[in-house]
């Protein structure tokens, strides 16, 4: 099994050669890199053009041969260097296997197929144009649409004339990358919802304009136009144009209101529906009876404003989903399958999707396990931290079970496959996630709760007004009653929330956090407890050098440089950690390395025989050597030169650099913090002590984590969970609010409300700040909406409000809450508590 | 007075036409990518393939 993204080397440019002889450097016409090879100079229209590599030259020739040269004048950034033909072939040939792309490719009746591609390397709209034109001219491509905003393309092609790799290659040859891509279902559904909302919004806005055009004539009603006959005809026209708005455009609100009623939930849709229907019914009654004003203008404008807010909200959610969808591109994963034939056992590289339970596969050290299985042969240790939270490698001997997603560290393993793909470990986790999600506390949005009281109050007030006019005065009761309903129309109230949430969603995206479930943002502001996973969340999830113990004769820096020289020959995580810890600069070269996978290696450096490896390995190689006892209970690497020990390196999974600052910020804002980890107790306790978190629980299984969250929430706590591993998924699903970090596994992402795209914990602190600001804006908006109603309702009760006044008040208050919400989009806002 | 009947009919017909055009544009995906279309105008292919 190759490393997950190991199929293609991405953009590895050769080191630039200093060419100071003539002072100026030729730049590549296509990618603007340094052009060194004079053989690639092209004389075009007078001035010679230079190219850095044959790939760029070929890309430019292709572009110009197709008449697409305007690209070079319009582009706003330089292109990426395309890979050579052989590299592209190697990377793309695997896409010929339909099993790899079955979820991304849609077949049509006439045999043609459509694939959705995710594009990398788009810099400006000119790039999108170039790709669209290029693909459109490939023989066998039926149609192409490139969406710059989402960096996606839809290509419909005829498989009889063209293979999928050739479609991809047309894009790759220009220096971009295209991956077949399986969008999240969520994204598809959001897109459909948004398009539906756009239709309803457009029609409602059109009708509102038409109604307003006629109604505004009545606002300044004077003289001849007031002739009753004309007025009735024009009001009839308004009634006709209001009908589609009330009967079709506003249907989503009625549906939401019905759902809310059936499930006895508070919701904004209920007061909205009541407002629309009563406003319309009252106006209809006035029109038919010929007494009193009509409010068709207010009703249509109300519906179109609300649909507009809903549209903005859906677009924000879709944009978040698209950002996340980028993680779902399909890249081939190869595994080494073992098969017996007459010549003995043969090893064959096949796509992961081709494996069946019962197959045997070989996994080399450093490779990622693509399947669940049982060890048949080989002894090794594997890193399972994303699955269990265990930060130390776990040793595996024949008969042991291994899980998809872990990494083999030490030596080759031969496995019998027990489950592949969606049937693997993740599937069992999905059941636990669903179970935990059922116990998730219900979200009671603030605005919705206010709205229910508000609606009840308004309906009572309307009833009181009607009774008062009917029995205590000789005036008609209907006009004032309808005025009360229309003017109190909870427009500002119902815009207050979506406008603020949509702006906050955009603000979050700018901070690198995608919000996947709308109400989570409101809940986040009410959180009392934050629970962190340990391994990979508070810590980096990979070893780092903690301490070096040197022999009396050696210098810490020298031994580290020497160790890095040896470690350069190993893929082991400990070796990589040592290389990362070593100072930059020139290193001695280790020659003739002889490695024992998982134990260590021996090599010659400057004529001296050196060893880097575990204590046991050192004692096997030098039985006579006296080694000091371990200084720390951590993972240990020892360095030996010419039969004498030089140093011991101690490595451990360390805190993220920003963890302390984030934890302190959260604690300072009054949150109670806890750690729920699957790792061993001493490690978790030490980390808890280091961060000042007393509630640090260790050794929890995934279901136990979720149960602990549920128990905490049963005491009234509102819990936010931060995690990344497969084992965190149930607890993420069960919490009131949850975050998946940028390094999270797919299971964790799908279970979480917020998904970080910026690495590290910093986005968590930023999200809490933004959620609190959003709640402040929400309160301001609600206060404004209620204050406006307190002021306007008495006027309406007294029967002093004209239709034009009602329409104007409604628009102005809606505008005020929308503009106030826009403040949340700013990313440079001061942080106030 | 009679002119008002004509006005009402004309308004309704116009409104219907515009609404139909809008619904068509949404279904045809005209609103899916608002940036690329503006750019495409500038990209006139004034250099025909040789």
Interface residues (C-beta under 8 A of the other chain):
Chain A: X64 X65 X66 X67 X68 X69 X70 X71 X74 X124 X125 X126 X128 X129 X132 X145 X146 X147 X148 X149 X150 X195 X198 X199 X202 X203 X206 X207 X210 X229 X230 X233 X234 X236 X237 X240 X241
Chain B: X1 X4 X5 X8 X11 X12 X15 X18 X19 X22 X23 X26 X29 X31 X32 X33 X34 X35 X36 X38 X39 X40 X42 X43 X44 X45 X46 X47 X48 X49 X50
